[in-house]
């Protein structure tokens, strides 16, 4: 019996849709793209309008054969891939690869995987939108042209194995420029003067900071050193303190808009510690299971159905005062918020995080809770705060102090979406009221450099410059990390590698358009114009490619590799031929190479490279290990063993490589397997030890793989009083290792 065949991208999505439809439908997955450009060659016919030559990868051939067979037998074929450009392209590739009859083929889209949404989509099918397909093809071809032409150039002029990307290179430039700002930053010393005061009658205390001198507001850097601070303190001796002005002002704090792709990635990074890639992976899972709406969007709209559901939920569970008289609408700042018609929200307002917790795994519960809170909060009243300012005169002096604080009068949306505030609550103080001085204090400070980009910060910067679109932020960050242009520091911030500086300097000087912020943003606008049918895609490619290719051809002749990658001297001698070793920069950073190359091809890792970034061993540690293992021979071939340093620290390697590939771990690797003295709470047999992984230091049970207990920070050995999990030493203090608990010491 023939059925209607629905083809989606993922098995999870297929499984969810199957629950909503009857026996007349068969739902199958294409497992993503079933056609792509070939890997080994360019795959673009430049002479004939940049025509792409698509192939079916080996991994997709069985899937294509199966879908072809099912399509032949089906009453109709319905393509139900995602509603953005990528999804439209998947639908088109399916139609082409399966040789589908256009009369029998339908295209449906939906913003959420619910029964109502699926049935509504089936009732209003459309044709494949070739404008969206062309925009996706143009992006893919542009990226292929840059990658396949510029990467070999980098291999030849910089180091083998390097790659370049149109959007990725701009992201790396942002990170490199921020790192240079940090390195060039010169901290300035400054001091603050604080007065601890209390009310005479009640004894209530508060702290006020020096705010004015001689009636003029004090700049943060006004008091530059301890001598100046002490002078202020001496002039304040014996002064009486009087509340000169007390100002109270009721202010409203409006809720934030519901999530777009960008704001979800930023907030999940700040609140949950998720990387952009992790956020999108988990969001995809929630979408395919039917818990949230489509997660690649820059729209702030919410459907009428959800707005009605949200009001009903809030009224029933929180009361009338937490409801709005009419729905709140938000205006997007994006010029191109047309690809998805709604913000990210739960598919049902009444589906609380706790009610679905048992159906969610990994980080799904935490991300769903964040999305649910934000969407509901967007339709709640503003929080009402009494903001208070108290100006305090030190009578008989030129100095005035100020204390600021706030009192929450009505929590409003904070009832569901609790944002933290650092402002303190002040006592009730009246003007002209005399205050008692408890103590005066001076504190030294130094200005701080800009911070390295977090995932949230980089996404925000890319969005601000107009670089990339919702679907590209997460893969861009993942790509530059995978290609070793950036690493994660101890705070999970993005730090550029040595090779990133070299490549970006080369691109800025010789291929400025590739890494120019405005040029890259303009190209994104061109792709948007293609998607809207305002322009054809071939001229966009041609206008970019012709000058790019001509410039690249000239640079092959013009650029000397030795000027890009100057060699540095070292004090090391080659352990194979005795010649001097020189310092070179390769894809994975700096390394030692024999100056007698090509007669001697010996290379060695540099001890202590990037030790501040990933916890690798330093020079002192290497020297100690060298003394310990001096004279060590290979138990397999008898050749001397040499100390090497890999991304996970020092190890022993046979000097007869490549004939003998023997490797040995070094127990004295001081930053790995270090005891913490904490017993494993899970298996109760092992001990938690310090380990080193691809992204740095972590802590895990030494009974692995029998026990897979692991922690992101060092356990203290104490248990959480709320949930019983181990407490860990976080950067902001001791806290519970159970992220769902939230306990802090």
TORRONU-680965 format. One line per field, with one value per residue (C-alpha): residue number from 1; x negated, y negated, z negated. Coordinates in steps of 0.5 Angstrom, whole numbers, plus 500, padded with zeros to 3 digits. Layout:
N
nr [NUM, ...]
X [X, ...]
Y [Y, ...]
Z [Z, ...]
//
This chain:
745
nr [1, 2, 3, 4, 5, 6, 7, 8, 9, 10, 11, 12, 13, 14, 15, 16, 17, 18, 19, 20, 21, 22, 23, 24, 25, 26, 27, 28, 29, 30, 31, 32, 33, 34, 35, 36, 37, 38, 39, 40, 41, 42, 43, 44, 45, 46, 47, 48, 49, 50, 51, 52, 53, 54, 55, 56, 57, 58, 59, 60, 61, 62, 63, 64, 65, 66, 67, 68, 69, 70, 71, 72, 73, 74, 75, 76, 77, 78, 79, 80, 81, 82, 83, 84, 85, 86, 87, 88, 89, 90, 91, 92, 93, 94, 95, 96, 97, 98, 99, 100, 101, 102, 103, 104, 105, 106, 107, 108, 109, 110, 111, 112, 113, 114, 115, 116, 117, 118, 119, 120, 121, 122, 123, 124, 125, 126, 127, 128, 129, 130, 131, 132, 133, 134, 135, 136, 137, 138, 139, 140, 141, 142, 143, 144, 145, 146, 147, 148, 149, 150, 151, 152, 153, 154, 155, 156, 157, 158, 159, 160, 161, 162, 163, 164, 165, 166, 167, 168, 169, 170, 171, 172, 173, 174, 175, 176, 177, 178, 179, 180, 181, 182, 183, 184, 185, 186, 187, 188, 189, 190, 191, 192, 193, 194, 195, 196, 197, 198, 199, 200, 201, 202, 203, 204, 205, 206, 207, 208, 209, 210, 211, 212, 213, 214, 215, 216, 217, 218, 219, 220, 221, 222, 223, 224, 225, 226, 227, 228, 229, 230, 231, 232, 233, 234, 235, 236, 237, 238, 239, 240, 241, 242, 243, 244, 245, 246, 247, 248, 249, 250, 251, 252, 253, 254, 255, 256, 257, 258, 259, 260, 261, 262, 263, 264, 265, 266, 267, 268, 269, 270, 271, 272, 273, 274, 275, 276, 277, 278, 279, 280, 281, 282, 283, 284, 285, 286, 287, 288, 289, 290, 291, 292, 293, 294, 295, 296, 297, 298, 299, 300, 301, 302, 303, 304, 305, 306, 307, 308, 309, 310, 311, 312, 313, 314, 315, 316, 317, 318, 319, 320, 321, 322, 323, 324, 325, 326, 327, 328, 329, 330, 331, 332, 333, 334, 335, 336, 337, 338, 339, 340, 341, 342, 343, 344, 345, 346, 347, 348, 349, 350, 351, 352, 353, 354, 355, 356, 357, 358, 359, 360, 361, 362, 363, 364, 365, 366, 367, 368, 369, 370, 371, 372, 373, 374, 375, 376, 377, 378, 379, 380, 381, 382, 383, 384, 385, 386, 387, 388, 389, 390, 391, 392, 393, 394, 395, 396, 397, 398, 399, 400, 401, 402, 403, 404, 405, 406, 407, 408, 409, 410, 411, 412, 413, 414, 415, 416, 417, 418, 419, 420, 421, 422, 423, 424, 425, 426, 427, 428, 429, 430, 431, 432, 433, 434, 435, 436, 437, 438, 439, 440, 441, 442, 443, 444, 445, 446, 447, 448, 449, 450, 451, 452, 453, 454, 455, 456, 457, 458, 459, 460, 461, 462, 463, 464, 465, 466, 467, 468, 469, 470, 471, 472, 473, 474, 475, 476, 477, 478, 479, 480, 481, 482, 483, 484, 485, 486, 487, 488, 489, 490, 491, 492, 493, 494, 495, 496, 497, 498, 499, 500, 501, 502, 503, 504, 505, 506, 507, 508, 509, 510, 511, 512, 513, 514, 515, 516, 517, 518, 519, 520, 521, 522, 523, 524, 525, 526, 527, 528, 529, 530, 531, 532, 533, 534, 535, 536, 537, 538, 539, 540, 541, 542, 543, 544, 545, 546, 547, 548, 549, 550, 551, 552, 553, 554, 555, 556, 557, 558, 559, 560, 561, 562, 563, 564, 565, 566, 567, 568, 569, 570, 571, 572, 573, 574, 575, 576, 577, 578, 579, 580, 581, 582, 583, 584, 585, 586, 587, 588, 589, 590, 591, 592, 593, 594, 595, 596, 597, 598, 599, 600, 601, 602, 603, 604, 605, 606, 607, 608, 609, 610, 611, 612, 613, 614, 615, 616, 617, 618, 619, 620, 621, 622, 623, 624, 625, 626, 627, 628, 629, 630, 631, 632, 633, 634, 635, 636, 637, 638, 639, 640, 641, 642, 643, 644, 645, 646, 647, 648, 649, 650, 651, 652, 653, 654, 655, 656, 657, 658, 659, 660, 661, 662, 663, 664, 665, 666, 667, 668, 669, 670, 671, 672, 673, 674, 675, 676, 677, 678, 679, 680, 681, 682, 683, 684, 685, 686, 687, 688, 689, 690, 691, 692, 693, 694, 695, 696, 697, 698, 699, 700, 701, 702, 703, 704, 705, 706, 707, 708, 709, 710, 711, 712, 713, 714, 715, 716, 717, 718, 719, 720, 721, 722, 723, 724, 725, 726, 727, 728, 729, 730, 731, 732, 733, 734, 735, 736, 737, 738, 739, 740, 741, 742, 743, 744, 745]
X [500, 497, 496, 495, 487, 485, 477, 474, 466, 466, 468, 470, 475, 477, 479, 483, 487, 489, 492, 497, 499, 503, 502, 502, 495, 488, 483, 476, 469, 464, 459, 457, 455, 454, 450, 444, 438, 433, 427, 421, 422, 425, 432, 434, 434, 431, 431, 439, 442, 439, 443, 442, 441, 445, 443, 447, 442, 440, 444, 450, 451, 455, 459, 461, 462, 467, 470, 471, 474, 479, 481, 482, 488, 490, 497, 493, 487, 486, 480, 480, 473, 472, 475, 468, 463, 460, 466, 469, 462, 463, 470, 467, 462, 466, 471, 465, 462, 468, 470, 477, 483, 485, 492, 492, 487, 489, 485, 487, 484, 486, 483, 485, 485, 492, 499, 502, 496, 495, 502, 502, 496, 499, 505, 501, 495, 491, 486, 478, 476, 470, 468, 466, 463, 459, 457, 454, 451, 447, 445, 442, 439, 436, 433, 430, 427, 423, 422, 419, 415, 412, 411, 406, 402, 402, 399, 393, 392, 393, 394, 397, 404, 407, 413, 417, 424, 428, 432, 427, 421, 425, 427, 420, 418, 422, 419, 412, 413, 416, 410, 406, 410, 409, 401, 400, 405, 401, 405, 406, 406, 411, 414, 421, 423, 429, 433, 437, 442, 448, 455, 454, 461, 461, 454, 456, 449, 447, 441, 441, 435, 431, 435, 434, 428, 429, 436, 433, 434, 428, 426, 424, 417, 416, 413, 407, 403, 402, 399, 405, 410, 407, 407, 415, 415, 411, 416, 422, 419, 425, 430, 437, 442, 448, 453, 453, 458, 463, 466, 471, 474, 478, 475, 478, 474, 477, 476, 471, 474, 475, 469, 466, 460, 455, 458, 459, 452, 449, 454, 453, 445, 446, 451, 450, 442, 444, 440, 444, 443, 446, 452, 454, 453, 457, 463, 463, 464, 470, 473, 473, 476, 482, 480, 478, 479, 474, 467, 464, 468, 467, 474, 477, 484, 489, 495, 502, 503, 497, 498, 505, 502, 497, 502, 507, 501, 499, 506, 507, 500, 498, 504, 507, 501, 496, 500, 500, 507, 504, 498, 492, 488, 481, 478, 472, 465, 463, 465, 466, 470, 474, 472, 476, 482, 482, 477, 474, 480, 483, 488, 493, 493, 495, 490, 486, 478, 480, 486, 481, 475, 475, 476, 469, 462, 455, 456, 463, 466, 462, 463, 470, 471, 467, 472, 478, 476, 474, 480, 485, 482, 482, 490, 490, 490, 483, 480, 481, 475, 474, 467, 464, 458, 455, 450, 446, 442, 436, 437, 431, 428, 428, 430, 437, 439, 444, 448, 453, 457, 464, 470, 474, 482, 485, 481, 485, 482, 476, 481, 479, 473, 468, 463, 458, 456, 450, 453, 454, 460, 459, 462, 468, 464, 467, 463, 459, 459, 452, 449, 443, 437, 434, 428, 425, 421, 417, 416, 411, 414, 411, 414, 415, 414, 420, 422, 421, 427, 432, 437, 442, 437, 435, 442, 444, 438, 440, 447, 445, 441, 446, 441, 445, 452, 456, 454, 446, 444, 443, 440, 435, 433, 432, 428, 423, 422, 421, 416, 412, 413, 415, 415, 419, 415, 417, 423, 426, 424, 421, 414, 410, 405, 398, 400, 406, 402, 398, 404, 408, 402, 401, 408, 409, 403, 404, 411, 415, 422, 422, 421, 424, 430, 435, 433, 435, 441, 443, 442, 447, 452, 451, 453, 459, 461, 460, 465, 470, 469, 466, 460, 457, 452, 447, 445, 444, 439, 436, 435, 431, 427, 424, 420, 419, 416, 412, 409, 407, 404, 399, 398, 395, 389, 389, 389, 382, 384, 377, 380, 387, 384, 377, 373, 371, 364, 364, 359, 361, 356, 359, 359, 358, 352, 350, 352, 356, 363, 367, 374, 380, 387, 392, 399, 399, 394, 387, 382, 375, 372, 365, 361, 358, 364, 365, 359, 362, 369, 370, 375, 377, 383, 381, 381, 387, 390, 396, 396, 401, 406, 407, 403, 397, 391, 386, 378, 376, 381, 378, 371, 372, 375, 369, 365, 369, 370, 362, 360, 367, 367, 372, 375, 377, 370, 365, 365, 364, 371, 372, 376, 382, 388, 395, 401, 402, 395, 388, 387, 382, 381, 376, 370, 371, 377, 380, 377, 379, 385, 385, 388, 388, 392, 388, 391, 387, 392, 393, 400, 403, 406, 404, 407, 413, 414, 421, 425, 429, 437, 439, 435, 433, 426, 422, 419, 421, 414, 412, 412, 410, 415, 415, 418, 414, 414, 420, 421, 423, 424, 417, 421, 423, 426, 430, 432, 433, 434, 431, 431, 429, 426, 422, 426, 426, 428, 434, 441, 446, 451, 457, 456, 450, 446, 438, 437, 431, 426, 429, 426, 432, 431, 433, 440, 444, 441, 448, 450, 457, 457, 454, 451, 445, 441]
Y [500, 493, 488, 480, 480, 474, 473, 469, 468, 472, 479, 475, 470, 476, 480, 474, 472, 480, 479, 474, 477, 483, 489, 486, 482, 485, 481, 482, 478, 476, 475, 468, 466, 472, 468, 463, 461, 466, 466, 467, 462, 455, 458, 451, 449, 442, 442, 443, 438, 442, 448, 452, 460, 464, 471, 476, 477, 485, 484, 482, 487, 492, 487, 484, 491, 492, 486, 487, 493, 490, 484, 489, 492, 486, 483, 476, 474, 468, 465, 462, 460, 454, 447, 443, 443, 449, 453, 450, 453, 459, 460, 458, 463, 468, 467, 467, 473, 477, 475, 473, 471, 463, 465, 470, 466, 462, 457, 456, 451, 451, 447, 452, 459, 460, 463, 457, 454, 460, 461, 454, 454, 460, 456, 451, 454, 450, 450, 450, 443, 442, 435, 438, 444, 439, 435, 442, 444, 437, 438, 445, 443, 437, 440, 446, 441, 438, 444, 448, 442, 439, 445, 448, 441, 441, 448, 445, 439, 440, 447, 454, 456, 449, 446, 440, 438, 432, 431, 435, 431, 425, 428, 430, 422, 420, 425, 423, 415, 416, 420, 414, 409, 414, 414, 407, 405, 401, 401, 395, 394, 391, 390, 390, 387, 390, 388, 393, 390, 391, 388, 385, 388, 395, 397, 399, 398, 397, 395, 389, 387, 381, 377, 370, 365, 358, 359, 362, 370, 374, 378, 385, 384, 377, 380, 383, 386, 388, 381, 377, 382, 381, 374, 374, 379, 374, 368, 372, 373, 370, 368, 369, 373, 370, 373, 367, 370, 376, 377, 383, 385, 390, 394, 399, 405, 408, 415, 417, 419, 427, 430, 430, 435, 429, 427, 435, 436, 430, 432, 439, 438, 433, 436, 444, 444, 447, 446, 443, 450, 453, 449, 450, 457, 458, 453, 457, 463, 459, 457, 464, 467, 462, 458, 451, 447, 447, 444, 441, 434, 427, 425, 422, 424, 429, 432, 430, 437, 437, 430, 433, 439, 435, 430, 436, 439, 433, 431, 438, 439, 433, 428, 422, 417, 421, 421, 415, 412, 413, 417, 414, 413, 412, 409, 413, 409, 413, 411, 418, 422, 425, 432, 434, 431, 432, 432, 438, 440, 446, 450, 450, 444, 449, 454, 452, 454, 459, 462, 464, 465, 473, 473, 469, 471, 467, 460, 460, 459, 452, 449, 451, 448, 441, 441, 442, 437, 432, 433, 432, 426, 422, 422, 420, 413, 409, 410, 403, 401, 395, 393, 389, 384, 381, 375, 374, 368, 369, 362, 357, 360, 360, 367, 371, 378, 382, 388, 391, 397, 400, 403, 408, 406, 411, 416, 417, 421, 422, 427, 432, 429, 427, 423, 421, 414, 412, 405, 405, 404, 397, 395, 390, 383, 376, 370, 366, 372, 373, 380, 383, 385, 392, 392, 389, 393, 392, 398, 399, 401, 402, 401, 407, 409, 411, 418, 424, 426, 431, 434, 429, 423, 426, 427, 420, 417, 421, 419, 412, 412, 415, 421, 428, 430, 434, 440, 439, 436, 443, 447, 441, 441, 449, 448, 443, 447, 454, 451, 449, 441, 441, 444, 444, 441, 443, 439, 442, 435, 435, 434, 434, 438, 436, 438, 434, 428, 430, 431, 425, 420, 424, 423, 416, 414, 417, 420, 414, 415, 422, 420, 413, 412, 408, 412, 418, 415, 412, 419, 422, 416, 419, 426, 423, 419, 426, 429, 424, 424, 417, 420, 426, 430, 431, 423, 423, 429, 426, 419, 422, 428, 424, 419, 424, 429, 424, 421, 428, 430, 424, 425, 432, 428, 422, 425, 429, 434, 432, 425, 428, 433, 431, 436, 434, 437, 442, 444, 452, 456, 462, 469, 472, 468, 463, 457, 451, 451, 445, 443, 444, 443, 448, 450, 452, 446, 445, 451, 453, 455, 457, 451, 457, 458, 461, 466, 466, 466, 467, 463, 462, 459, 453, 454, 449, 447, 443, 445, 440, 442, 450, 452, 455, 456, 450, 450, 452, 458, 460, 460, 464, 469, 469, 470, 476, 480, 478, 485, 488, 493, 496, 502, 504, 503, 500, 493, 487, 484, 477, 472, 469, 464, 465, 462, 466, 465, 468, 475, 480, 482, 486, 483, 488, 485, 487, 494, 494, 491, 493, 487, 487, 483, 479, 480, 474, 470, 465, 462, 469, 475, 470, 472, 468, 472, 473, 480, 481, 480, 484, 491, 490, 494, 489, 482, 475, 473, 467, 469, 465, 466, 462, 456, 456, 458, 462, 467, 474, 481, 485, 491, 489, 492, 496, 490, 484, 478, 472, 464, 458, 455, 458, 461, 459, 465, 462, 464, 459, 458, 457, 463, 467, 466, 464, 457, 454, 449, 444, 437, 434, 438, 445, 447, 454, 458, 460, 454, 455, 453, 446, 447, 442, 441]
Z [500, 502, 497, 497, 496, 491, 491, 486, 484, 478, 475, 468, 472, 476, 470, 467, 473, 473, 467, 470, 476, 478, 482, 489, 488, 488, 485, 487, 485, 490, 485, 487, 493, 499, 504, 503, 507, 507, 502, 506, 512, 513, 516, 519, 526, 526, 534, 534, 529, 523, 524, 518, 519, 513, 511, 507, 501, 500, 493, 496, 502, 498, 496, 503, 506, 500, 501, 508, 508, 503, 507, 513, 509, 505, 507, 506, 503, 498, 497, 489, 488, 484, 486, 487, 493, 491, 490, 497, 500, 497, 500, 507, 507, 505, 511, 515, 513, 512, 519, 516, 520, 519, 519, 514, 510, 504, 500, 493, 487, 480, 474, 469, 469, 466, 468, 470, 474, 478, 480, 482, 486, 489, 491, 494, 498, 503, 508, 507, 506, 511, 508, 502, 505, 509, 503, 500, 506, 507, 499, 500, 507, 504, 498, 503, 507, 501, 498, 504, 507, 501, 496, 501, 501, 494, 494, 499, 496, 488, 486, 488, 486, 485, 488, 489, 489, 491, 484, 480, 482, 480, 473, 472, 473, 468, 463, 465, 465, 458, 456, 458, 454, 448, 449, 451, 445, 439, 433, 429, 421, 418, 411, 408, 401, 398, 391, 387, 384, 379, 377, 370, 368, 371, 372, 379, 383, 390, 395, 399, 404, 405, 410, 410, 409, 408, 412, 418, 419, 418, 424, 423, 424, 420, 414, 417, 411, 404, 402, 405, 402, 395, 396, 397, 391, 386, 389, 387, 379, 374, 380, 378, 383, 385, 391, 395, 400, 401, 407, 408, 415, 417, 423, 428, 430, 437, 438, 444, 451, 452, 455, 462, 464, 462, 455, 454, 455, 451, 445, 445, 445, 439, 435, 436, 439, 445, 452, 458, 461, 455, 454, 461, 461, 455, 458, 464, 460, 456, 463, 466, 459, 460, 454, 457, 463, 469, 466, 472, 472, 471, 470, 464, 466, 461, 464, 462, 459, 455, 452, 450, 447, 443, 440, 438, 435, 431, 429, 426, 423, 421, 421, 424, 422, 426, 433, 438, 440, 447, 450, 450, 457, 459, 465, 468, 469, 475, 482, 484, 479, 485, 485, 479, 477, 469, 463, 460, 455, 451, 456, 450, 445, 439, 440, 434, 434, 428, 431, 437, 433, 433, 441, 442, 441, 441, 441, 445, 438, 436, 443, 444, 437, 439, 446, 442, 437, 442, 446, 440, 437, 444, 443, 435, 432, 431, 424, 420, 416, 411, 413, 407, 408, 401, 402, 395, 394, 390, 386, 386, 392, 399, 400, 401, 401, 405, 403, 408, 407, 409, 406, 410, 409, 414, 417, 424, 429, 424, 421, 427, 430, 424, 426, 421, 418, 415, 412, 404, 400, 396, 389, 389, 388, 388, 391, 386, 381, 378, 379, 375, 378, 377, 381, 387, 392, 398, 403, 409, 416, 423, 429, 433, 440, 444, 443, 448, 452, 449, 454, 452, 453, 460, 462, 460, 464, 470, 470, 469, 475, 479, 480, 481, 479, 474, 477, 478, 471, 467, 473, 474, 467, 467, 474, 472, 465, 469, 474, 468, 469, 462, 456, 449, 443, 436, 436, 443, 446, 454, 454, 461, 462, 465, 472, 472, 471, 477, 482, 480, 481, 488, 490, 487, 491, 498, 498, 494, 497, 494, 487, 488, 483, 488, 494, 490, 488, 495, 497, 492, 495, 502, 500, 497, 503, 507, 502, 503, 511, 511, 515, 519, 515, 521, 521, 514, 514, 520, 517, 512, 515, 521, 517, 511, 516, 520, 513, 511, 517, 516, 509, 510, 514, 509, 502, 499, 494, 490, 489, 487, 482, 480, 476, 469, 466, 460, 455, 457, 460, 465, 461, 468, 472, 467, 471, 468, 467, 469, 467, 473, 472, 475, 475, 468, 465, 464, 465, 466, 472, 474, 478, 482, 486, 491, 489, 482, 481, 474, 470, 463, 459, 455, 448, 444, 451, 449, 442, 440, 444, 443, 437, 441, 437, 436, 438, 430, 430, 437, 434, 428, 432, 437, 431, 428, 435, 437, 441, 441, 447, 451, 449, 456, 460, 455, 458, 453, 451, 452, 448, 452, 451, 453, 452, 446, 443, 443, 445, 448, 455, 458, 462, 468, 470, 475, 475, 468, 466, 458, 453, 446, 441, 436, 428, 426, 431, 425, 428, 429, 425, 419, 412, 409, 403, 405, 405, 411, 408, 414, 414, 407, 409, 413, 411, 415, 419, 423, 430, 437, 443, 450, 447, 440, 433, 430, 424, 425, 421, 422, 423, 430, 435, 429, 426, 431, 425, 427, 425, 428, 422, 416, 411, 404, 401, 397, 399, 401, 395, 400, 405, 402, 409, 408, 407, 412, 412, 417, 420, 416, 410, 407, 410, 411, 417, 419, 424, 422, 415, 415, 408, 406, 400]
//
